[in-house]
Amino acid sequence: MIKVCIADNYPVVHFGVKSYFKDNADISIVANVGNFLMVRDILLTKEIDVLILDLELEGLSSIFEVKALLKNFPKTKIIIFSGLSEQIYAPNAIKAGVSGFIHKKEKLETLGQSIIKVHQGKIIMNETVKKNLALIAKQSKSERLYRKLSNREVEVLRYLSDGKKNHEIADILKLNEKTISTYKLRLLTKLNVTNLVDLVNKAKTLEIV
């Protein structure tokens, strides 16, 4: 039996996933948590084979925290189950070490199949992600600008688009404010814009936010 923990902000997601797998012969939902602080506590006290994690989980501010989680709990596989843009976040998540990325618009049947494959040691991305990546590879240089962005740059851009100031982003990501300013300058250069308004608009165009 594959022991699974669901980490999501919304009770309806917990209820829906738990109900779907209630009588599953291979998968058992043994824990449900509503914020990132609780994830570590669960992993310390329970044997979890697969963690289903939303990147927008309360208390989770950076993909680097997910990377640290994988380092500290190497026996636990992580599947990102999120409503965020697949073409932006899936490659970065896989690069960070997670075993799969499933968009929340997918059927729970797909999530179940992914849990089994990940438990077997496979790295999975759903067909939508694969198609998006294949399509993006054929796009023009300007359309592929986001591929130049690092994980951290994507995170800073996301927070800037949310209207957060440099010092607020620095607090969230536990970085120096000067470092955030540096990331902001890099973003302006890489996305070929000259001001914050255009930067945010570019982020929306690329579906980073």
C-alpha positions, 0 to 999 in steps of 0.5 A, spaced: 500 500 500 502 506 497 502 511 503 500 518 501 499 525 504 495 531 501 498 538 502 493 543 499 490 549 502 483 547 500 478 542 504 474 541 498 481 538 495 482 534 501 475 531 501 475 530 493 482 526 493 480 522 499 473 520 497 476 518 490 481 513 493 477 511 499 477 504 496 483 504 492 487 497 493 494 500 492 493 507 495 492 510 502 491 517 504 494 517 511 495 524 512 492 531 510 495 538 511 493 545 510 500 549 510 507 547 509 509 547 516 505 541 517 508 538 512 515 537 515 511 535 522 508 529 518 514 527 514 517 526 521 512 522 524 509 518 519 512 514 513 510 517 507 511 514 500 508 520 496 507 527 498 502 531 493 503 538 494 500 544 491 506 550 490 501 555 492 500 551 499 500 556 505 507 557 508 511 555 502 514 561 499 520 558 494 521 551 490 528 551 494 524 549 500 521 543 496 528 542 494 530 542 501 524 537 503 527 532 498 534 532 501 531 531 508 526 526 506 529 522 500 525 516 501 518 520 500 517 522 492 513 529 491 508 530 486 506 537 484 498 538 484 497 545 482 493 550 478 499 554 476 502 554 469 505 548 467 509 550 461 513 555 466 513 551 473 513 544 471 520 544 468 523 548 474 519 543 479 522 537 475 529 540 475 528 541 483 527 534 484 520 532 484 517 526 481 512 529 477 507 535 476 499 534 475 495 540 473 489 540 477 484 540 471 486 533 470 482 527 472 483 524 479 484 517 475 491 521 472 493 523 479 492 515 481 496 513 475 502 518 477 502 516 484 503 509 482 508 510 477 512 515 481 512 510 487 516 505 482 521 510 481 519 514 474 519 521 473 512 523 470 509 529 466 502 529 464 501 529 456 499 537 456 506 538 459 509 534 454 505 537 448 506 544 451 514 543 452 514 540 445 510 547 442 515 551 446 521 548 443 518 550 436 517 557 438 521 564 436 526 566 441 522 572 444 516 567 445 521 562 449 524 568 454 521 565 460 526 559 459 532 563 460 529 565 467 532 561 473 527 558 479 529 564 483 527 569 478 521 566 476 519 566 484 521 574 484 517 575 478 511 572 481 511 576 487 512 582 483 506 581 479 502 580 486 504 587 487 509 586 493 515 591 494 522 589 494 523 588 502 517 584 502 519 579 497 526 579 501 522 577 507 518 572 504 524 569 500 529 570 506 534 574 502 537 581 502 533 586 499 539 588 495 539 581 492 532 582 490 533 588 486 539 585 482 534 579 480 529 585 478 534 588 474 536 581 471 528 580 469 528 587 466 534 585 462 532 578 460 524 580 458 527 586 454 522 591 458 524 598 462 519 598 467 515 594 472 508 595 469 511 592 462 515 587 466 508 585 470 504 585 463 510 580 460 509 575 466 502 575 464 503 574 457 508 568 459 502 565 464 508 566 469 502 569 474 
